Amino acid sequence: MREFGEAVAALPWTQFLPLALLGALCAYLPRCRFLGHRVPRETGAYGALLFTGVFLLPPGLAALAPLPGALLGPRPAEGRTRHAIRLMVTAAAAAYCFRLLTEGLLGDALPATGADPGHAQPAAAPLTITLLPALIAVLTCAAADRALGGSRSAAAVLLGHLPYGLLGLLAATLWHAVPGPGLLGALPVLAPGYICCWIMARSRQLDAAHRATVAALVQAVDLKDRYTRGHSERVGHAAALIARELGLDTERVHALRTAGALHDIGKLAVPTRTLRKEGPLSDEEWHQIRRHPEYGYQIVRGIRVLGEAVDAALHHHESYDGSGYPAGLAGPRIPEAARVVAVADAFDAMTSTRSYRRARPVPEALAELRRCAGTQFDPRMVAALDTALERYGWPYTEPPAPEATSRDIPATRSSADRQVPDEQPGART
């Protein structure tokens, strides 16, 4: 019994307890009423603490250190239990791997202090020797996390763990390098790390809110205009293909996907009976539909986060030769986002079944776009879509339709697609 008590007393409690308490505090902050729930639920900051424990503690204590934080976290009770088990298993696996490797690699590198190589600290060995076990421990943790938890790809899990592993290694090193209580040495790393994670979590929250807002607006358009349901999503996808082929950065690819998805937002201001009318449109109804780009601009112009989507909503019916509307812009004067969306919009209109005709095959639609390049469309955008489709394909292709008869297809265009004058080239939607 005395040996057991001595073994327990010899454990590094001065390292375990501060880490466990810090983890509990990080988990409690999102639930704190005094902060008004301003702290994001998932900051990710606990990852640095977990890896600090992996590099400081023996496997048993490294597994227990995340437990208080996991049980206090802002999750349902059942979810907290599963989360706690996952953290404990991943921490134990990483700590055991790190201990095993340090026993082999650091045994001869430690100073002659009589220290047990199994409890070797990162600060006690050359950094180049410490980094390899630390990296393998991070890989082990990522592999265990991927196996236990999730649908994310292995690369995404690994990239998510590497920054926390680096922070944890740095904190563990400073824990012993700075005189006095070890926690004081680690705080200069852990505190800024937590703040950075907090800021990143807030950014993710805003991005999620932005995506949800865009999705809600697109759904509103789809519900109002049942003839073109799904059109906005497909135009967004085609716009992203063009943007990627043009070599634009990830942020602009995302912006142009949003622009494509919201290009018809102005339909919300067009009377529903006009959008759903089966027969020919009156001059007044035709005028209402032609104004949907202006309506769209008025709806989204005050939403700064939409950026280029505002220009695309207003100018996606401009023609490259200046014959389009509403402003009659030509060539480079048409905003780039609008030129991209115009091609994406026309392509999807041709490859989708509409009330007055069957869907065209992709090669036929591309041929029509090439025919209208330089007059209706920017040739550069048409070429980019052509190349992108050859490389990535088009996932929304409809199955070939049987030969149509006059009874299958209405003889007169309805409001579902009659958005431009009939004298415009056939690719126009």
Secondary structure, 3 states (H helix, E strand, C coil): CHHHHHHHHCCCHHHHHHHHHHHHHHHHHHHCHHHCCCCCCCCCCHHHHHHHHHHHCCHHHHHHCCHHHHHHCCCCHHHHHHHHHHHHHHHHHHHHHHHHHHHHHCCCCCCCCCCCHHHCCHHHCCHHHHHHHHHHHHHHHHHHHHHHHCCCCHHHHHHHHHHHHHHHHHHHHHHHHCCCCHHHHHHHHHHHHHHHHHHHHHHHHHHHHHHHHHHHHHHHHHHHCHHHCCHHHHHHHHHHHHHHHCCCCHHHHHHHHHHHHCCCHHHHHCCHHHHCCCCCCCHHHHHHHHCHHHHHHHHHCCCHHHCHHHHHHHHCCCCCCCCCCCCCCCHHHCCHHHHHHHHHHHHHHHCCCECCECCCCHHHHHHHHHHHECCCECHHHHHHHHHHHHHHCCCCCCCCCCCCCCCCCCCCCCCCCCCCCCCCCCCCC
